[in-house]
């Protein structure tokens, strides 16, 4: 499904990604482990086509991302990718249901039922009308998971999704995330600095200055 070959990314003179290669199949859930600032977010950004690479290739389902223009990349992200962020990025002016339904609306799909089913799947049934300010950090992260998965993406990219949660809440959220990803047959990449967070993944890799290797 996803193939990275010799991916290198520089910011000025600094090499952030150094010859990274990776293969990911449908249904796999893998972790990219690394210290803060090592380039985990940059790696997710280049996989999503948000940042160009300086060397190497990235292919998604056989399509070379480097050959796609901005419009094609936007459609690829909209239709096939799901994103979960450490800071949640739940929109405060929208209700829980409106936040979760947003990826569908961007595709021209009006399906309150799908949004409500996604909300129920993360244990928030009955909170559809709640504004984000009434939710805890763990609940906000569950909203983010539901929003990422409601469109049935083929690839989910999670960037330190539990960095703001206490260990017990983080484990609950990650267990839920894994279960939801596996149930829906998506592939997922978890970028994290935490060995504990990575423990539930099918494979683990460590990102360092000299590249990516199995952990």
C-alpha positions as CSV (number, residue, x, y, z in Angstrom):
1,X,0.0,0.0,0.0
2,X,2.7,2.5,1.0
3,X,6.3,2.4,-0.1
4,X,9.1,4.8,0.8
5,X,12.5,4.3,-0.8
6,X,15.6,6.4,0.2
7,X,13.6,9.4,1.3
8,X,15.7,12.3,2.3
9,X,14.4,15.7,3.5
10,X,16.5,18.8,4.3
11,X,15.7,22.1,5.9
12,X,18.5,24.3,4.8
13,X,21.7,22.5,5.7
14,X,20.0,20.2,8.2
15,X,19.2,16.7,7.1
16,X,16.0,15.8,8.9
17,X,15.2,12.5,7.1
18,X,18.2,10.5,5.9
19,X,17.5,7.8,3.3
20,X,14.3,6.5,5.0
21,X,12.8,3.4,3.4
22,X,9.6,1.7,4.6
23,X,7.0,-0.7,3.4
24,X,3.4,-0.8,4.8
25,X,0.7,-3.2,3.9
26,X,-3.1,-2.8,4.2
27,X,-4.2,-3.7,7.8
28,X,-0.8,-3.1,9.4
29,X,-0.3,-0.9,12.4
30,X,3.2,0.3,12.9
31,X,5.1,2.7,15.2
32,X,7.8,5.2,14.4
33,X,9.6,5.9,17.6
34,X,12.0,8.8,18.1
35,X,13.0,11.6,20.4
36,X,11.2,15.0,20.1
37,X,12.6,17.0,17.2
38,X,14.1,14.0,15.4
39,X,11.7,14.3,12.4
40,X,8.7,12.1,13.1
41,X,6.2,14.8,12.2
42,X,8.2,15.6,9.1
43,X,8.1,12.0,8.1
44,X,4.3,11.9,8.4
45,X,4.1,15.2,6.5
46,X,6.1,13.9,3.5
47,X,4.0,10.7,3.5
48,X,0.9,12.8,3.3
49,X,2.3,14.9,0.5
50,X,2.3,18.0,2.7
51,X,6.1,18.4,2.2
52,X,8.1,17.5,-0.9
53,X,11.1,15.2,-0.5
54,X,14.6,16.2,-1.7
55,X,15.6,12.6,-2.7
56,X,13.8,9.3,-2.9
57,X,10.3,8.3,-3.7
58,X,7.0,7.8,-1.9
59,X,4.3,5.7,-3.5
60,X,0.7,5.1,-2.3
61,X,-1.1,2.3,-3.9
62,X,1.4,2.5,-6.8
63,X,1.1,6.2,-7.3
64,X,4.2,8.2,-7.0
65,X,3.4,11.2,-4.8
66,X,6.2,13.2,-6.4
67,X,4.3,13.1,-9.8
68,X,1.0,14.5,-8.4
69,X,0.1,18.1,-8.4
70,X,-1.3,20.0,-5.5
71,X,-4.9,19.3,-6.4
72,X,-4.3,15.6,-6.8
73,X,-2.5,15.5,-3.5
74,X,-5.4,17.3,-1.8
75,X,-7.9,14.8,-3.2
76,X,-5.7,11.9,-2.1
77,X,-5.6,13.2,1.5
78,X,-9.3,13.9,1.5
79,X,-10.4,10.6,0.1
80,X,-7.8,8.1,1.5
81,X,-6.0,9.5,4.6
82,X,-7.0,10.1,8.1
83,X,-5.1,12.3,10.6
84,X,-4.9,12.3,14.4
85,X,-2.9,15.1,16.1
86,X,-1.4,15.5,19.6
87,X,-3.3,18.8,20.0
88,X,-6.6,17.2,18.8
89,X,-7.5,20.1,16.5
90,X,-11.1,19.7,17.4
91,X,-12.9,22.8,16.2
92,X,-14.3,24.6,19.3
93,X,-17.2,26.3,17.4
94,X,-18.6,22.9,16.2
95,X,-20.4,20.2,18.2
96,X,-18.9,16.7,18.6
97,X,-21.1,15.4,15.7
98,X,-20.2,18.4,13.5
99,X,-16.5,17.8,14.1
100,X,-16.8,14.1,13.3
101,X,-18.9,14.7,10.2
102,X,-16.5,17.3,8.8
103,X,-14.4,14.9,6.6
104,X,-17.6,13.5,5.1
105,X,-18.9,17.0,4.3
106,X,-15.6,17.9,2.6
107,X,-16.3,15.0,0.2
108,X,-19.9,16.2,-0.3
109,X,-21.4,13.4,1.8
110,X,-24.2,14.2,4.3
111,X,-24.5,11.2,6.6
112,X,-25.4,12.0,10.2
113,X,-25.9,8.3,10.7
114,X,-22.3,7.5,9.8
115,X,-21.1,10.3,12.1
116,X,-23.2,9.0,15.0
117,X,-22.0,5.5,14.5
118,X,-18.4,6.7,14.6
119,X,-19.1,8.6,17.8
120,X,-20.7,5.6,19.4
121,X,-17.8,3.4,18.3
122,X,-15.4,5.5,20.5
123,X,-17.7,5.4,23.5
124,X,-19.2,8.9,23.2
125,X,-22.9,8.0,22.3
126,X,-25.1,10.7,23.8
127,X,-22.4,13.4,23.5
128,X,-23.2,14.3,19.8
129,X,-24.5,17.8,20.6
130,X,-21.8,18.6,23.2
131,X,-19.4,21.5,22.5
132,X,-15.7,20.5,22.8
133,X,-15.3,22.7,25.9
134,X,-17.4,20.3,27.9
135,X,-15.1,17.3,27.1
136,X,-12.0,16.0,28.8
137,X,-8.7,15.5,27.1
138,X,-9.3,11.8,26.7
139,X,-12.8,12.5,25.2
140,X,-11.4,15.1,22.8
141,X,-8.9,12.5,21.6
142,X,-11.7,10.0,21.0
143,X,-13.5,12.6,19.0
144,X,-10.3,13.0,16.9
145,X,-10.1,9.2,16.4
146,X,-13.8,9.1,15.3
147,X,-13.2,12.0,12.9
148,X,-10.1,10.4,11.4
149,X,-11.9,7.1,10.8
150,X,-15.4,8.2,9.8
151,X,-14.5,8.4,6.2
152,X,-13.0,4.9,6.2
153,X,-9.5,6.0,5.1
154,X,-7.0,3.5,3.9
155,X,-4.2,5.1,5.8
156,X,-4.3,6.8,9.2
157,X,-1.4,9.0,10.4
158,X,-1.3,9.6,14.1
159,X,1.2,12.2,15.4
160,X,1.9,11.8,19.1
161,X,-1.9,11.4,19.7
162,X,-1.6,10.8,23.4
163,X,1.2,13.2,24.3
164,X,-1.2,15.4,26.3
165,X,-2.8,12.5,28.2
166,X,-1.9,10.8,31.5
167,X,-0.6,7.2,31.1
168,X,-3.9,5.4,32.0
169,X,-6.0,7.6,29.7
170,X,-3.3,7.3,27.0
171,X,-3.5,3.5,27.2
172,X,-7.3,3.6,26.9
173,X,-7.1,5.8,23.8
174,X,-4.4,3.8,22.1
175,X,-6.3,0.5,22.8
176,X,-9.3,2.1,21.2
177,X,-7.4,3.4,18.3
178,X,-5.8,0.0,17.5
179,X,-9.2,-1.8,17.8
180,X,-10.9,0.7,15.5
181,X,-8.1,0.6,12.9
182,X,-8.0,-3.2,12.9
183,X,-11.8,-3.4,12.7
184,X,-12.0,-1.1,9.7
185,X,-9.0,-2.7,7.9
186,X,-7.0,0.5,7.7
187,X,-3.2,0.8,7.8
188,X,-1.9,3.1,10.4
189,X,1.4,4.8,11.4
190,X,1.8,6.0,15.0
191,X,4.6,8.5,15.5
192,X,5.6,8.6,19.2
193,X,8.4,9.1,21.6
194,X,6.9,6.6,24.0
195,X,7.9,2.9,24.0
196,X,4.8,2.2,26.0
197,X,2.6,3.8,23.3
198,X,4.4,1.7,20.6
199,X,4.0,-1.6,22.5
200,X,0.6,-2.4,20.9
201,X,1.8,-2.0,17.3
202,X,2.5,-4.8,14.8
203,X,6.0,-3.5,14.0
204,X,8.2,-0.8,15.5
205,X,10.8,1.3,13.9
206,X,13.2,3.8,15.4
207,X,13.9,7.1,13.6
208,X,17.4,8.5,14.2
209,X,19.7,11.0,12.5
210,X,21.2,8.1,10.4
211,X,17.8,6.9,9.2
212,X,15.0,4.4,10.1
213,X,15.6,0.9,11.5
214,X,13.6,-1.8,13.2
215,X,13.2,-1.4,16.9
